[in-house]
Amino acid sequence: MARTLSNALLAAQQATKRKAAIRILINGVNYSSRLLSLEHHEEPYRDYATIVLSNHDRAFDGVDLRGYRFRIAYGHYTGTVVAEPNGDGAGNEYSESADLWVKSQQIVSSPGQLVCQLYCEGQWTYLREQRVMALLADMAVADPARVGDDPYFAAVFERTKTVYELIESVIENAMGWTLNAFAGTQDGIINSFRPWYSLEELPYASVVLRTLIQMTKCYLRAKANLTFDIVFPQDADAVDETFYSFQPPFFLEYGEALGLLLPNRIVIFAGNPDNLADWPTPVIMGDTGAYSGNYAEVLEAQLASTIISRQDAYNRAMAILTRYRAEELAGYLIVPHDARVELYDKIQTKDSRGL
């Protein structure tokens, strides 16, 4: 689901003549007018940015921005007076991206130019730095005072919570962030499957979240203000953004490549919750089914010993294959910056070139 823009901002960014606006507000200081260059990456499990600001007047002497959290806001001049955070009160309107932290600051002096360069990382990287522990009913950020006599703090959720509830426990209980309510169609796994899930040796929050979400057909999307969405993309979803070769909003270039799906069959072997040396028989198996296509069958087998039902084993196999299949179509789209677009949106192009 695309970011929501006001009608004025949407019209301004699709106009033939437009004036882009980017807000860089860190520790209460607006550095937008100093912006020289910005490279911002938003990826499935990582987001980061390099920001170069003018230091012509040595304004950054003695200023330490390391560790501050902020959000880059993208927009255009609309002429409408809108207050922060959606505007600057002087005619610019914005849409905020997910949170970033300043990780390093570099002052660079070269002939004719003085700059301050910031390297920033986002919510997924922050989660890779925070270890979590299990309490009786939920998760918490690792705390030596709560470890007691077990420094590994090995604890198990024995099919007491759904995958969604475990994800919620990490994001909301441990991190104190926000997980938006899961709207739309469910995948039949995330709100029904209750895994046997063990936390040992204080794992990183990012590892826990990635392990849990990959049990499903869903994805986690970072959003502004320490928030996450869960999304379940499907072929039948409505298109979020359409770009045209012949009318606004224009696309400049589009490339599409169809790759061969490998592996093309997934088999899950389950039903050994006690980790016995001799696997209990009959073995519980989840199978996506024989491959039919132009290539040879390439099978991938995985063990999931703690799964104890055939349906859950099948769901796990289908979840894995669905993720592989999602990467089958690869491509790129070059457009003038569109503040609506975010990860896992469904984008459509209409191309009249050559007709």
C-alpha positions in Angstrom: 0.0 0.0 0.0 1.5 3.3 -1.1 2.2 6.2 1.2 -0.7 8.6 1.3 -0.1 12.0 -0.2 -2.4 15.0 -0.2 -4.0 15.9 -3.5 -1.9 19.0 -3.7 1.4 17.1 -3.2 0.3 14.4 -5.7 -0.5 17.0 -8.3 2.8 18.9 -7.6 5.0 15.9 -8.1 3.2 15.0 -11.4 3.3 18.5 -12.8 5.4 19.3 -15.9 7.2 22.0 -13.9 7.9 21.0 -10.3 10.1 22.1 -7.5 11.3 19.2 -5.4 11.8 19.5 -1.6 13.7 17.3 0.8 13.7 17.8 4.5 16.8 16.8 6.7 15.9 17.7 10.3 18.3 16.3 12.9 18.2 17.1 16.6 15.8 20.0 16.0 18.0 21.7 13.4 16.8 21.9 9.7 19.7 21.2 7.4 17.6 21.0 4.3 19.1 24.2 2.7 22.6 22.7 3.1 21.9 19.5 1.2 24.3 18.8 -1.6 23.7 15.2 -2.3 21.7 12.3 -1.0 21.9 8.5 -1.7 19.1 6.7 0.2 18.5 2.9 -0.1 15.3 1.2 1.2 15.8 -2.6 1.0 13.8 -5.5 2.4 16.0 -6.0 5.5 18.2 -3.0 5.4 18.0 0.8 4.8 20.8 3.3 4.8 21.7 6.7 3.5 24.7 8.9 2.8 24.0 12.6 3.1 26.4 15.4 2.1 25.8 18.8 3.6 27.5 22.1 2.9 29.9 23.2 5.6 31.1 26.4 3.8 30.7 28.5 6.9 32.2 25.9 9.3 28.8 25.5 10.9 29.5 21.9 11.8 32.6 22.8 13.9 31.9 21.3 17.3 28.6 19.8 16.2 28.3 16.1 16.8 25.2 14.4 15.2 26.2 10.8 15.8 23.5 8.7 17.4 20.6 11.0 16.6 17.4 9.5 15.1 15.6 11.3 12.3 13.6 10.8 9.1 14.2 12.0 5.6 11.0 13.6 4.1 10.5 13.8 0.4 8.1 16.2 -1.3 7.5 19.2 -3.5 6.5 22.8 -3.3 2.7 23.0 -3.4 2.2 26.6 -2.1 -0.1 25.2 0.6 0.8 26.1 4.2 1.1 22.7 6.0 2.6 22.3 9.5 5.3 19.8 10.4 5.8 16.9 9.9 3.9 16.9 6.6 5.1 20.4 5.6 7.4 23.2 6.6 4.7 25.9 6.9 6.1 27.8 3.9 4.6 26.0 0.9 6.6 22.7 0.9 4.7 19.4 1.6 6.4 16.1 2.5 6.0 12.4 3.0 8.3 10.8 5.6 10.4 7.7 5.1 11.4 5.2 7.8 13.6 6.3 10.7 17.4 6.5 10.4 20.2 7.0 12.9 23.4 8.9 12.2 26.2 6.3 12.5 29.2 8.3 11.4 30.1 12.0 10.6 33.0 13.1 8.5 34.2 16.6 7.9 35.8 16.9 4.4 37.9 19.8 3.2 38.9 20.0 -0.5 39.8 22.8 -2.9 36.8 25.1 -3.1 34.5 23.0 -0.9 33.9 22.2 2.7 31.3 19.5 3.5 29.9 17.4 6.3 29.1 13.8 5.3 26.7 11.7 7.3 26.4 7.9 7.0 23.0 6.8 8.4 21.4 3.4 9.0 17.7 2.4 9.6 15.4 0.3 11.7 16.6 -3.1 10.5 20.2 -2.3 11.3 19.2 -1.0 14.7 17.4 -4.3 15.3 20.7 -6.1 14.3 22.3 -4.4 17.3 19.7 -5.2 19.9 19.6 -8.6 21.6 16.3 -10.0 23.0 15.4 -12.4 25.7 12.3 -14.4 26.5 10.3 -13.7 29.6 7.4 -15.8 30.9 4.9 -14.5 28.3 6.7 -12.0 26.1 10.1 -10.8 24.9 12.3 -8.0 26.2 15.5 -6.3 25.3 18.4 -8.3 26.9 18.9 -7.1 30.5 21.7 -8.6 32.7 19.6 -7.9 35.8 16.9 -10.3 34.5 19.1 -13.2 33.4 19.4 -14.8 36.8 21.4 -18.0 36.9 21.2 -18.8 33.2 23.5 -16.5 31.1 22.2 -18.2 27.9 18.6 -17.5 29.0 17.3 -20.3 26.9 13.6 -20.1 26.8 11.0 -21.6 24.6 7.5 -20.6 23.4 5.9 -24.0 23.2 3.2 -23.3 20.6 1.7 -20.7 22.9 1.7 -17.8 20.4 1.0 -17.4 16.7 3.8 -16.1 14.4 2.0 -12.7 14.4 1.9 -12.6 18.2 5.7 -13.5 18.4 6.5 -10.7 15.9 4.3 -8.3 17.9 6.1 -9.3 21.0 9.5 -8.3 19.5 8.4 -5.1 17.9 6.0 -3.8 20.6 7.0 -5.4 23.9 10.8 -5.7 23.5 11.5 -2.7 21.3 8.6 -0.4 22.3 7.9 0.4 18.7 4.6 0.0 16.7 3.3 -2.8 14.6 0.3 -1.6 12.6 -2.7 -3.8 12.6 -2.6 -6.4 9.8 -5.1 -5.2 7.3 -6.3 -7.1 4.2 -6.2 -10.8 3.3 -4.3 -13.2 5.6 -1.9 -15.9 4.3 -3.4 -18.7 6.4 -0.2 -19.0 8.4 0.8 -15.9 10.3 -2.3 -15.7 12.4 -3.0 -19.4 12.9 0.4 -21.3 13.1 1.8 -21.6 16.6 5.4 -22.6 16.3 7.7 -24.2 18.9 10.2 -21.4 19.0 13.4 -21.2 21.1 15.4 -18.2 22.0 19.0 -19.1 23.1 22.1 -17.1 23.8 20.1 -13.8 23.5 19.6 -13.6 19.7 19.5 -10.3 17.8 16.0 -8.9 17.3 16.5 -8.7 13.5 17.3 -12.5 13.4 14.2 -13.3 15.4 12.0 -11.2 13.2 13.4 -12.5 10.0 13.2 -16.1 11.1 9.5 -15.6 12.1 8.4 -13.7 9.0 10.0 -16.3 6.8 7.7 -19.0 8.2 5.0 -17.1 6.4 4.2 -15.7 2.9 4.2 -12.2 4.4 6.8 -9.4 4.6 7.8 -6.8 7.1 8.0 -3.2 5.9 9.7 -0.4 7.9 7.7 2.9 8.1 8.2 6.3 9.7 8.2 6.8 13.4 9.5 3.4 14.5 6.6 1.6 12.9 6.3 -1.7 10.9 3.7 -3.0 8.6 3.0 -6.6 7.7 2.1 -7.1 4.0 1.0 -10.1 2.0 1.5 -9.3 -1.7 -0.8 -11.3 -4.1 -1.4 -11.3 -7.9 -4.9 -10.1 -7.3 -3.9 -7.0 -5.4 -4.9 -3.6 -6.7 -2.2 -1.6 -8.4 -0.6 1.0 -6.0 1.1 3.1 -8.6 0.9 3.3 -12.4 3.6 5.0 -14.6 3.2 5.8 -18.3 5.5 6.5 -21.2 2.9 9.0 -22.7 1.4 10.9 -19.8 2.1 11.8 -16.2 3.3 10.3 -14.0 6.0 9.4 -16.6 8.6 6.6 -16.4 11.9 7.2 -18.0 13.1 3.6 -18.4 11.8 0.2 -17.5 13.6 -3.2 -17.8 12.2 -6.6 -17.0 13.9 -10.0 -16.8 12.3 -13.3 -16.2 14.5 -15.8 -14.4 14.3 -19.5 -14.0 12.8 -20.5 -10.7 15.3 -22.7 -8.8 14.7 -24.7 -6.8 11.3 -25.5 -8.1 10.1 -28.1 -5.6 10.3 -27.8 -1.8 9.9 -30.7 0.6 9.7 -30.3 4.4 10.4 -33.3 6.7 8.7 -32.7 10.1 7.3 -34.6 13.1 10.4 -35.0 15.3 9.7 -32.5 18.2 11.8 -34.5 20.7 14.9 -34.6 18.3 15.1 -38.3 18.4 18.1 -40.0 16.6 15.6 -42.3 14.8 13.0 -40.1 13.1 9.5 -41.1 14.1 7.6 -42.9 11.4 5.6 -42.3 9.4 7.6 -39.1 8.6 5.4 -36.0 8.4 6.1 -34.4 5.0 5.0 -31.2 3.3 5.5 -31.1 -0.4 4.8 -28.4 -2.9 4.4 -31.0 -5.6 6.2 -32.3 -8.7 7.6 -29.6 -11.0 6.1 -29.2 -14.5 7.9 -26.9 -16.9 10.6 -26.6 -19.4 13.5 -27.3 -17.0 14.4 -30.3 -14.9 13.0 -30.6 -11.4 15.3 -29.1 -8.8 14.3 -30.3 -5.3 15.2 -28.6 -2.0 14.5 -30.6 1.2 14.5 -29.0 4.6 14.1 -30.3 8.1 11.5 -28.7 10.4 11.4 -31.2 13.2 9.2 -29.1 15.6 6.3 -29.0 13.1 3.8 -31.7 14.2 1.0 -31.5 11.5 1.0 -32.3 7.9 -0.9 -29.1 7.0 1.7 -26.9 8.8 4.5 -28.8 7.0 2.8 -28.1 3.7 2.3 -24.4 4.6 6.0 -24.1 5.4 7.0 -25.6 2.0 4.6 -23.3 0.2 5.9 -20.3 2.1 9.5 -21.1 1.1 8.5 -21.6 -2.6 6.4 -18.4 -2.6 9.4 -16.4 -1.5 11.6 -18.0 -4.2 8.9 -17.3 -6.8 8.6 -13.7 -5.7 12.2 -13.2 -6.9 11.5 -14.8 -10.3 10.6 -11.5 -11.9 13.5 -9.1 -11.7 13.7 -5.6 -13.2 14.1 -1.9 -12.7 12.1 1.2 -13.1 13.5 4.7 -13.4 11.0 7.5 -12.6 11.2 11.1 -11.3 11.1 10.7 -7.5 7.6 9.6 -6.3 7.0 10.0 -2.6 4.2 7.4 -2.6 6.4 4.4 -3.5 7.5 2.0 -0.8 8.7 -1.6 -0.5 6.3 -4.3 -1.7 4.0 -1.9 -3.6 2.4 -3.3 -6.7 3.6 -1.1 -9.6 2.3 -1.1 -13.2 3.8 0.5 -16.3 1.9 1.3 -19.5 4.2 1.7 -22.4 3.2 3.0 -25.9 6.7 3.2 -27.3 7.1 1.4 -30.6 3.3 1.3 -31.2 
